[in-house]
Amino acid sequence: MKITIQLEEAGLFLLGIFMFSQLSFDWWWFLVLILAPDISMIGYAFGNKIGAVSYNLFHHRGIAVLVYLLGIITANHGLQLIGIILLAHASLDRMLGYGLKYDKGFKYTHLGEIGKKQ
């Protein structure tokens, strides 16, 4: 099952790259911004619960899609870019085994415990 999930996430990451290619931004923007959602890990400085909420807010694909659609509706390329980056980043993270977080701690995710042999 792990391989199936990784392939699905790779496909969504490639979709994010394709979606980015439809915008008029230079490619260096994608490279610079792809890791930006990880700034949300700062929430862990205030405890596991706040850390999990802030991390999940920036790594939830539903939120990414909503931001992107809001950008489409308002013809705002900046919002579209943010939605695409959030989607691509979340997919890249999940492909690498980093899922949405539980408030027990950073290593406890909906994909299993990080670092534990599955």
Backbone as CSV, one residue per row, in Angstrom:
resi,resn,N_x,N_y,N_z,CA_x,CA_y,CA_z,C_x,C_y,C_z
1,MET,0.823,-1.189,0.000,0.000,0.000,0.000,0.868,1.254,0.000
2,LYS,2.026,1.190,0.657,2.897,2.353,0.737,3.314,2.825,-0.660
3,ILE,3.641,1.892,-1.536,4.049,2.246,-2.903,2.889,2.903,-3.645
4,THR,1.676,2.397,-3.453,0.498,2.963,-4.110,0.294,4.416,-3.676
5,ILE,0.418,4.665,-2.383,0.260,6.034,-1.869,1.363,6.936,-2.429
6,GLN,2.587,6.444,-2.461,3.684,7.249,-2.987,3.475,7.584,-4.461
7,LEU,2.977,6.633,-5.234,2.713,6.890,-6.652,1.584,7.903,-6.833
8,GLU,0.546,7.768,-6.010,-0.560,8.724,-6.069,-0.072,10.131,-5.744
9,GLU,0.750,10.249,-4.710,1.271,11.560,-4.314,2.227,12.114,-5.367
10,ALA,3.008,11.244,-5.998,3.896,11.691,-7.080,3.068,12.259,-8.231
11,GLY,1.956,11.604,-8.530,1.072,12.103,-9.577,0.504,13.468,-9.235
12,LEU,0.108,13.664,-7.977,-0.426,14.960,-7.557,0.671,16.033,-7.553
13,PHE,1.895,15.640,-7.204,3.012,16.586,-7.264,3.254,17.022,-8.713
14,LEU,3.223,16.057,-9.635,3.391,16.384,-11.056,2.237,17.259,-11.559
15,LEU,1.027,17.014,-11.061,-0.104,17.879,-11.396,0.176,19.313,-10.935
16,GLY,0.730,19.450,-9.728,1.090,20.778,-9.231,2.100,21.467,-10.139
17,ILE,3.074,20.712,-10.627,4.064,21.275,-11.554,3.380,21.710,-12.843
18,PHE,2.480,20.872,-13.353,1.745,21.236,-14.563,0.913,22.499,-14.334
19,MET,0.198,22.544,-13.216,-0.635,23.717,-12.916,0.233,24.976,-12.836
20,PHE,1.397,24.852,-12.213,2.311,25.997,-12.135,2.718,26.441,-13.537
21,SER,2.960,25.483,-14.422,3.400,25.822,-15.782,2.339,26.614,-16.554
22,GLN,1.093,26.560,-16.098,0.012,27.295,-16.761,-0.037,28.760,-16.329
23,LEU,0.703,29.097,-15.277,0.783,30.487,-14.827,1.988,31.158,-15.491
24,SER,2.070,32.453,-15.375,3.140,33.190,-16.056,4.346,33.489,-15.166
25,PHE,4.450,32.784,-14.030,5.590,33.014,-13.139,6.836,32.299,-13.655
26,ASP,8.005,32.879,-13.386,9.264,32.214,-13.719,9.415,30.963,-12.850
27,TRP,10.121,29.973,-13.380,10.257,28.694,-12.678,10.992,28.804,-11.354
28,TRP,11.841,29.817,-11.219,12.570,29.937,-9.953,11.598,30.178,-8.798
29,TRP,10.417,30.755,-9.062,9.420,30.941,-8.007,8.993,29.601,-7.419
30,PHE,8.785,28.627,-8.277,8.386,27.302,-7.799,9.479,26.726,-6.897
31,LEU,10.711,26.812,-7.345,11.833,26.261,-6.576,12.007,26.958,-5.229
32,VAL,11.807,28.260,-5.201,11.946,29.021,-3.960,10.793,28.738,-2.999
33,LEU,9.582,28.651,-3.540,8.392,28.559,-2.685,7.990,27.139,-2.284
34,ILE,8.521,26.119,-2.945,8.039,24.760,-2.691,8.225,24.329,-1.232
35,LEU,9.199,24.847,-0.544,9.408,24.490,0.865,8.818,25.514,1.844
36,ALA,8.247,26.587,1.320,7.696,27.649,2.172,6.638,27.163,3.172
37,PRO,5.755,26.227,2.816,4.751,25.792,3.799,5.350,25.180,5.078
38,ASP,6.602,24.767,5.022,7.228,24.206,6.227,7.489,25.250,7.306
39,ILE,7.313,26.525,6.993,7.411,27.571,8.017,6.382,27.313,9.111
40,SER,5.329,26.583,8.766,4.272,26.265,9.734,4.774,25.424,10.905
41,MET,5.936,24.804,10.765,6.491,24.011,11.866,6.881,24.879,13.057
42,ILE,6.963,26.178,12.844,7.262,27.093,13.953,6.215,26.940,15.057
43,GLY,5.007,26.561,14.687,3.940,26.343,15.678,4.326,25.360,16.762
44,TYR,5.220,24.428,16.450,5.657,23.452,17.457,6.450,24.107,18.588
45,ALA,6.925,25.313,18.391,7.602,26.043,19.468,6.621,26.399,20.585
46,PHE,5.320,26.346,20.274,4.277,26.686,21.248,3.515,25.455,21.733
47,GLY,4.058,24.291,21.450,3.442,23.054,21.922,2.934,22.190,20.777
48,ASN,2.688,20.921,21.112,2.277,19.959,20.093,0.924,20.280,19.469
49,LYS,-0.020,20.754,20.276,-1.359,21.018,19.741,-1.332,22.176,18.741
50,ILE,-0.711,23.292,19.121,-0.613,24.442,18.215,0.241,24.075,17.004
51,GLY,1.282,23.304,17.228,2.136,22.867,16.128,1.373,22.024,15.122
52,ALA,0.576,21.094,15.613,-0.200,20.238,14.717,-1.224,21.047,13.931
53,VAL,-1.894,21.979,14.606,-2.894,22.816,13.922,-2.230,23.664,12.841
54,SER,-1.135,24.320,13.172,-0.485,25.189,12.181,0.086,24.361,11.025
55,TYR,0.701,23.229,11.344,1.250,22.364,10.297,0.127,21.877,9.378
56,ASN,-0.949,21.374,9.957,-2.043,20.818,9.162,-2.741,21.878,8.320
57,LEU,-2.798,23.099,8.817,-3.409,24.192,8.062,-2.664,24.418,6.741
58,PHE,-1.350,24.342,6.782,-0.522,24.586,5.597,-0.298,23.343,4.746
59,HIS,-0.742,22.173,5.235,-0.507,20.918,4.521,-1.799,20.187,4.169
60,HIS,-2.913,20.844,4.296,-4.206,20.234,3.997,-4.545,20.523,2.536
61,ARG,-4.714,19.468,1.755,-4.950,19.666,0.323,-6.292,20.337,0.046
62,GLY,-7.274,20.121,0.909,-8.557,20.796,0.731,-8.408,22.304,0.788
63,ILE,-7.596,22.781,1.720,-7.334,24.220,1.825,-6.587,24.704,0.586
64,ALA,-5.637,23.893,0.112,-4.897,24.255,-1.103,-5.841,24.431,-2.285
65,VAL,-6.772,23.512,-2.437,-7.732,23.589,-3.543,-8.634,24.806,-3.390
66,LEU,-9.096,25.082,-2.169,-9.942,26.260,-1.941,-9.210,27.558,-2.282
67,VAL,-7.948,27.656,-1.872,-7.158,28.858,-2.181,-6.988,28.993,-3.695
68,TYR,-6.683,27.886,-4.347,-6.523,27.915,-5.807,-7.818,28.340,-6.489
69,LEU,-8.953,27.741,-6.083,-10.239,28.094,-6.690,-10.612,29.551,-6.434
70,LEU,-10.300,30.047,-5.244,-10.526,31.464,-4.958,-9.707,32.331,-5.916
71,GLY,-8.490,31.890,-6.208,-7.656,32.601,-7.179,-8.243,32.560,-8.581
72,ILE,-8.847,31.437,-8.953,-9.505,31.330,-10.263,-10.705,32.274,-10.324
73,ILE,-11.544,32.210,-9.281,-12.763,33.018,-9.249,-12.448,34.509,-9.301
74,THR,-11.413,34.922,-8.601,-11.062,36.350,-8.542,-10.023,36.748,-9.594
75,ALA,-9.609,35.797,-10.416,-8.567,36.030,-11.432,-7.286,36.572,-10.795
76,ASN,-6.963,36.034,-9.624,-5.780,36.461,-8.884,-4.707,35.378,-9.016
77,HIS,-3.691,35.648,-9.828,-2.637,34.656,-10.059,-1.818,34.368,-8.803
78,GLY,-1.711,35.337,-7.922,-0.989,35.121,-6.663,-1.672,34.060,-5.807
79,LEU,-3.008,34.132,-5.689,-3.744,33.112,-4.932,-3.655,31.753,-5.618
80,GLN,-3.701,31.755,-6.939,-3.546,30.501,-7.665,-2.181,29.886,-7.367
81,LEU,-1.153,30.724,-7.382,0.207,30.260,-7.082,0.281,29.667,-5.680
82,ILE,-0.301,30.350,-4.704,-0.272,29.848,-3.323,-0.975,28.493,-3.243
83,GLY,-2.134,28.371,-3.875,-2.855,27.099,-3.869,-2.043,25.979,-4.504
84,ILE,-1.396,26.275,-5.609,-0.574,25.273,-6.303,0.610,24.854,-5.438
85,ILE,1.271,25.813,-4.824,2.424,25.498,-3.963,1.973,24.656,-2.776
86,LEU,0.850,25.019,-2.152,0.347,24.231,-1.024,0.028,22.802,-1.453
87,LEU,-0.603,22.644,-2.604,-0.947,21.309,-3.109,0.303,20.498,-3.421
88,ALA,1.219,21.090,-4.168,2.438,20.379,-4.558,3.281,20.020,-3.339
89,HIS,3.396,20.953,-2.401,4.199,20.702,-1.205,3.597,19.574,-0.364
90,ALA,2.285,19.625,-0.147,1.633,18.580,0.648,1.810,17.216,-0.011
91,SER,1.713,17.172,-1.322,1.889,15.907,-2.035,3.329,15.409,-1.938
92,LEU,4.282,16.319,-2.052,5.693,15.941,-1.904,5.948,15.396,-0.501
93,ASP,5.432,16.089,0.500,5.609,15.618,1.879,5.022,14.222,2.069
94,ARG,3.816,14.006,1.582,3.163,12.700,1.761,3.875,11.618,0.980
95,MET,4.431,11.975,-0.168,5.209,11.019,-0.938,6.422,10.557,-0.119
96,LEU,6.947,11.457,0.712,8.110,11.148,1.551,7.722,10.577,2.919
97,GLY,6.410,10.445,3.173,5.952,9.828,4.409,5.554,10.786,5.512
98,TYR,5.520,12.079,5.214,5.117,13.073,6.215,3.649,13.413,6.020
99,GLY,2.811,12.905,6.898,1.376,13.146,6.784,0.905,14.269,7.686
100,LEU,-0.404,14.443,7.713,-1.004,15.398,8.633,-0.722,14.959,10.059
101,LYS,-0.533,15.911,10.949,-0.055,15.613,12.305,-1.176,15.443,13.322
102,TYR,-0.923,14.534,14.255,-1.753,14.413,15.455,-1.114,15.278,16.530
103,ASP,-1.879,15.659,17.543,-1.330,16.556,18.563,-0.487,15.839,19.622
104,LYS,-0.177,14.572,19.398,0.733,13.846,20.300,2.188,14.253,20.074
105,GLY,2.487,14.776,18.887,3.850,15.161,18.560,4.076,15.120,17.062
106,PHE,5.159,15.708,16.615,5.439,15.856,15.186,5.502,14.522,14.456
107,LYS,6.038,13.509,15.096,6.249,12.247,14.390,4.992,11.394,14.250
108,TYR,3.877,11.816,14.841,2.632,11.053,14.768,1.740,11.623,13.671
109,THR,1.593,10.866,12.581,0.859,11.362,11.410,-0.247,10.400,10.994
110,HIS,-1.099,10.866,10.111,-2.167,10.025,9.600,-1.636,8.922,8.695
111,LEU,-0.368,9.009,8.299,0.267,7.962,7.503,1.060,6.979,8.353
112,GLY,1.074,7.206,9.646,1.840,6.365,10.560,2.922,7.190,11.242
113,GLU,3.632,6.533,12.111,4.685,7.216,12.870,5.919,7.398,12.008
114,ILE,6.435,8.634,11.950,7.636,8.928,11.173,8.821,8.224,11.824
115,GLY,9.607,7.558,10.997,10.789,6.872,11.494,10.546,5.424,11.913
116,LYS,9.300,5.022,12.008,8.974,3.661,12.395,8.815,2.818,11.127
117,LYS,9.422,1.635,11.119,9.285,0.737,9.980,7.841,0.331,9.817
118,GLN,7.286,0.557,8.637,5.875,0.212,8.371,5.755,-1.196,7.831
